[in-house]
Amino acid sequence: MIKIENILNCLINNLNLGIHIVDNDGKTIYYNDVMASIEGLNKDEVMGKKVDEYLEDVDEESSTIIKCIKSRKKVKDVIQRYSSNIGKKITTINTTIPVMENNELIGAIEIAQDMTQFKEVNEKLCKLQSVLKSSQDHYVFNDIVGNSDALNGAINKAMRASLSNSPVLIYGETGCGKEVTNSYK
């Protein structure tokens, strides 16, 4: 006969979610492989310890586990940013559920979704968008200020060249008005 404990262990260890279970004192009694991977720790380092003993940047205000134990209420979908004791920066979305028996708190279960890579990719994307946006000042030939025959000839040549995929180099002496800046707009 299949034991329910074996089924639950199989389920918990095959979810793509970190599972961290503590007793009513906040000491770790279960810590799945995904949670260990998220935090960059091994199970032996955390078993029997409170979260503030092996994590940095974690206190009563920021820890969803500590909040849940103190309030005895579910803490749902909270973004938590912290560091492990090995310096790994971590971002998770946590839901922590109190475990009650006969109206007494016996522990809490934290379910953590790792958002660390998503956060890093998002930050890089924002930086890239910022760089692209700052380099996306578009000008048209009418934005060029000047009315000399030489400049008008250069503009006409550039207009013809713009119909191809070839780059165009405009050169001239310093101060002759080769560049276009926002001050002209």
Secondary structure as UniProt FT lines:
FT   HELIX           4..14
FT   STRAND          18..23
FT   TURN            24..25
FT   STRAND          27..31
FT   HELIX           33..39
FT   HELIX           43..46
FT   TURN            47..48
FT   HELIX           51..54
FT   STRAND          55..56
FT   TURN            60..62
FT   HELIX           64..71
FT   STRAND          75..84
FT   TURN            85..86
FT   STRAND          89..101
FT   TURN            102..103
FT   STRAND          104..114
FT   HELIX           116..134
FT   HELIX           141..143
FT   HELIX           149..161
FT   TURN            162..163
FT   TURN            174..175
FT   HELIX           182..184
//
